[in-house]
Amino acid sequence: MNDAVDAVVGQHRPADLPMWRSFWDGLHERGPRHDPQARRGEAVALLASLSTALPGRTTLTALLGSLAERRPGHAARTGGAGPGAFDGAVATTASGGGPHTAYIPLAAAVVAAAMGTPVVRTGLPAYSSPAGPASLTQRLGIPLTRSYEETHEALEDCGIAFAGSFVYPAELALLAAAVRPLDIRGLGRGIDALSPFLADMPVSAQVTGVRDVRSATALRTAAEHTARTAGRRVWLAGNGLGADGLVGCTTNRVHVYEAVGEDEFTLDPALLGLRPGTLDGLRPRGADPVAYFRAVLGGGGTREAEDGVCLSAAALAIAGHTTGDWHEALAGARAVIHDGAALALLERLRTRAAVHA
């Protein structure tokens, strides 16, 4: 068994950078000595272990570093634009695993963009639920960008882009291929949780929702590592309801990581004029998720859903330094929902997709 896999599964020693390099090299290996059964066994063991419990700081930072160093530089893929190509933009995604809400983070991305904050939405479709945001994006008729150039063009045209799998290391696809015919969605919870920190996107800030930010030690390590190595602000946001992100009906906890330090704060919706609510109020209504998503963007969702979208959109605006005032950001989010600007942006995305098809 590869040393990195043995260390992760056995939890008896850390897996360092050379171990991870050896594992990824083995995934790429072809030729007469290639043993697909052995590779499948190692891949399944690794993914199952990561899904049970994410590793400690040394192993996790080495894992993240080993994948980061295998990606080509931004300059080679953005025509020389470099790591700051999307200055002012905010990347948003979630670590997954929380209760099913009204696609609040996805709706918040559209609302924040309609407010004037450039937003890049990332996600790892191969490792996520078929009923998740990636599936909804497809049903809405919004294609994923296939390159940094396309992402930049979408940001220029609409203020929002939905990035495809090109932002992730190729090794993740190799892992998925190695475990076939097993379904990666049954093994990929650990990778899904780490995916916000595996996306290679040259933005100024990142807002990631987690189920429970207080106990997500590994994700806090990943956020700290990302802020330090990528040079961007990283927010980890969670709440007592277990929803993966900010909600307007209960207290939220936010950890903020910068390249040179970290901070944390409690966000009490009551101090912002939002009322308490229930988890049931955050759940989608009706049989058609597209119809309900559009209803939420147009002010026709539940109060809890609208408050959650507005608070999450406000967080994107604050993290992206579009504004520094929570009340102003909340009012701006509410305005673009009720004056039709958020729905108009969604239609512009759909129209743009048809033109570029």
Secondary structure, 3 states (H helix, E strand, C coil): CCHHHHHHHHCCCCCCHHHHHHHHHHHHCCCCCCCHHHHHHHHHHHHHHHHHCCCCHHHHHHHHHHHHCCCCCHHHHCCCCCCCCEEEEEEEEECCCCCCCCCHHHHHHHHHHHHCCCEEECCCHHHCCCCCHHHHHHHCCCCCECCHHHHHHHHHHHCEEEECHHHCCHHHHHHHHHCCCCCHHHCCHHHHHHHHHCCCCCEEEEEEECCCCCCCHHHHHHHHHHHHHHCCEEEEEEECCCCCCCCCCCCEEEEEEECCEEEEEEECHHHHCCCCCCCHHHCCCCCCHHHHHHHHHCCCCCHHHHHHHHHHHHHHHHHCCCCCCHHHHHHHHHHHHHCCHHHHHHHHHHHHHHHCC
